[in-house]
Amino acid sequence: MRGDVLESPLPTLDGVAPSRQTLPAAGRWATVLDFLSERHASVGFETWAARMRAGRVVDEAGHRVTPESPYRAGACVYYYREPEEETRVPFAERIIHLDEHLLVADKPHFLAVAPAGRFLRETLLVRLKRSTGLDALAPVHRIDRETAGLVVFSVNPSTRGAYASLFQRREVSKVYEALSVGRPALDLPVTRRSRIVAGEPFFRMKEVDGEPNSETRVELIAEREGGTLYEARPLTGRKHQVRLHLAALGLPVLNDRLYPEALPDTPEDFSAPLKLLAKSLSFRDPLTGRILHFESERGLEGG
């Protein structure tokens, strides 16, 4: 155990860290299998039993959990997620900075930052763990799966909080670039302030009346064939903030399937990425006091 972090008895395999499930205190299940089959019903009783018989489920001491293992309230169970086959994202990430505390990656479009839902191996975190061997790697902030650009990772767990707090305290200067075919009669630059809350369906956000909790400054960069390039500087970090604010200004990001309206769910089209890029990040290093500035090597093309 390191600090208050419980060490896993299972290693990271091919970049994939084991999942941990704590058994609730109010246990009404006879066996661990009964609990896991109910809590993770999409996996199913027979699949969990097969994993246990194969030795792929263990407790906090590293002992195998079998289909007959009794339920123990408060115990921890470790296992590897085994999702269905994932579609390979045919674009590569780039590491633009690496030291003993930080890794800064330049993420391609379509790649989720970290495992969630149906995404596991095809995520930036797992790819980076696999290529660097840094099992303690963890993101200190996120950008949308559809968005390309810079993501900062902590290399050293002992200094992780210092860097994560920079984003929490809004002490990081973030610049996005967006390509839009919209060109309304706006006096640019303009600052959009609004209250953003969860919308419907659950994966969309929306603006509502009330005290603003988000702010983005938008200005024109250049006219391009296939669209107009804008710079967006979010001063807050709400989910989908840049996309929602640009759409509200009449400048929807090219190929955005969520804003201003959600389009029907269709198979992934790798030829039509969201034209949004997390272009640069700047902040004062909490350990050295130096100003650090990172720039994405990517660009947005029209079309």
Secondary structure as the mmCIF struct_conf table of DSSP 4:
data_model
#
loop_
_struct_conf.conf_type_id
_struct_conf.id
_struct_conf.beg_label_comp_id
_struct_conf.beg_label_asym_id
_struct_conf.beg_label_seq_id
_struct_conf.end_label_comp_id
_struct_conf.end_label_asym_id
_struct_conf.end_label_seq_id
STRN STRN1 ARG A 2 ARG A 2
TURN_TY1_P TURN_TY1_P1 GLY A 3 ASP A 4
STRN STRN2 VAL A 5 VAL A 5
HELX_LH_PP_P HELX_LH_PP_P1 LEU A 6 SER A 8
BEND BEND1 PRO A 9 LEU A 10
STRN STRN3 LEU A 13 LEU A 13
TURN_TY1_P TURN_TY1_P2 ASP A 14 GLY A 15
STRN STRN4 VAL A 16 VAL A 16
HELX_LH_PP_P HELX_LH_PP_P2 ALA A 17 PRO A 18
STRN STRN5 SER A 19 THR A 22
HELX_LH_PP_P HELX_LH_PP_P3 LEU A 23 PRO A 24
BEND BEND2 ALA A 25 ALA A 26
BEND BEND3 ALA A 30 ALA A 30
STRN STRN6 THR A 31 THR A 31
HELX_RH_AL_P HELX_RH_AL_P1 VAL A 32 ARG A 39
TURN_TY1_P TURN_TY1_P3 HIS A 40 VAL A 43
HELX_RH_AL_P HELX_RH_AL_P2 PHE A 45 ARG A 53
TURN_TY1_P TURN_TY1_P4 ALA A 54 GLY A 55
STRN STRN7 VAL A 57 ASP A 59
TURN_TY1_P TURN_TY1_P5 GLU A 60 ALA A 61
BEND BEND4 GLY A 62 GLY A 62
HELX_LH_PP_P HELX_LH_PP_P4 HIS A 63 HIS A 63
STRN STRN8 ARG A 64 ARG A 64
HELX_LH_PP_P HELX_LH_PP_P5 VAL A 65 VAL A 65
TURN_TY1_P TURN_TY1_P6 PRO A 67 GLU A 68
HELX_LH_PP_P HELX_LH_PP_P6 SER A 69 SER A 69
STRN STRN9 PRO A 70 PRO A 70
HELX_LH_PP_P HELX_LH_PP_P7 TYR A 71 TYR A 71
TURN_TY1_P TURN_TY1_P7 ALA A 73 GLY A 74
STRN STRN10 CYS A 76 TYR A 79
HELX_LH_PP_P HELX_LH_PP_P8 PRO A 83 PRO A 83
BEND BEND5 GLU A 84 GLU A 84
HELX_LH_PP_P HELX_LH_PP_P9 GLU A 85 ARG A 88
BEND BEND6 PHE A 91 PHE A 91
STRN STRN11 ARG A 94 LEU A 98
BEND BEND7 GLU A 100 HIS A 101
STRN STRN12 LEU A 102 LYS A 107
HELX_LH_PP_P HELX_LH_PP_P10 PRO A 108 PRO A 108
TURN_TY1_P TURN_TY1_P8 HIS A 109 PHE A 110
STRN STRN13 ALA A 112 ALA A 112
BEND BEND8 VAL A 113 ALA A 114
STRN STRN14 ALA A 116 ALA A 116
TURN_TY1_P TURN_TY1_P9 GLY A 117 ARG A 118
STRN STRN15 PHE A 119 PHE A 119
BEND BEND9 LEU A 120 GLU A 122
STRN STRN16 THR A 123 THR A 123
HELX_RH_AL_P HELX_RH_AL_P3 LEU A 124 THR A 132
TURN_TY1_P TURN_TY1_P10 ASP A 135 ALA A 136
STRN STRN17 ALA A 138 PRO A 139
BEND BEND10 VAL A 140 HIS A 141
TURN_TY1_P TURN_TY1_P11 ARG A 145 GLU A 146
STRN STRN18 ALA A 148 SER A 154
BEND BEND11 VAL A 155 VAL A 155
HELX_RH_3T_P HELX_RH_3T_P1 PRO A 157 THR A 159
HELX_RH_AL_P HELX_RH_AL_P4 ARG A 160 GLN A 168
TURN_TY1_P TURN_TY1_P12 ARG A 169 ARG A 170
BEND BEND12 VAL A 172 VAL A 172
STRN STRN19 SER A 173 SER A 180
BEND BEND13 VAL A 181 VAL A 181
BEND BEND14 ALA A 185 ALA A 185
BEND BEND15 LEU A 188 PRO A 189
STRN STRN20 VAL A 190 ALA A 198
BEND BEND16 GLU A 200 PRO A 201
TURN_TY1_P TURN_TY1_P13 PHE A 202 PHE A 203
STRN STRN21 MET A 205 VAL A 208
BEND BEND17 ASP A 209 GLU A 211
STRN STRN22 SER A 214 ARG A 224
TURN_TY1_P TURN_TY1_P14 GLU A 225 GLY A 226
STRN STRN23 GLY A 227 PRO A 234
BEND BEND18 LEU A 235 THR A 236
TURN_TY1_P TURN_TY1_P15 LYS A 239 HIS A 240
HELX_RH_AL_P HELX_RH_AL_P5 GLN A 241 ALA A 248
TURN_TY1_P TURN_TY1_P16 LEU A 249 GLY A 250
HELX_LH_PP_P HELX_LH_PP_P11 PRO A 252 PRO A 252
STRN STRN24 VAL A 253 VAL A 253
TURN_TY1_P TURN_TY1_P17 LEU A 254 ASN A 255
BEND BEND19 ARG A 257 GLU A 261
HELX_LH_PP_P HELX_LH_PP_P12 ALA A 262 ASP A 265
TURN_TY1_P TURN_TY1_P18 PHE A 270 SER A 271
BEND BEND20 ALA A 272 ALA A 272
STRN STRN25 LEU A 276 ARG A 284
TURN_TY1_P TURN_TY1_P19 PRO A 286 THR A 288
STRN STRN26 ILE A 291 GLU A 295
BEND BEND21 GLU A 297 GLU A 297
#
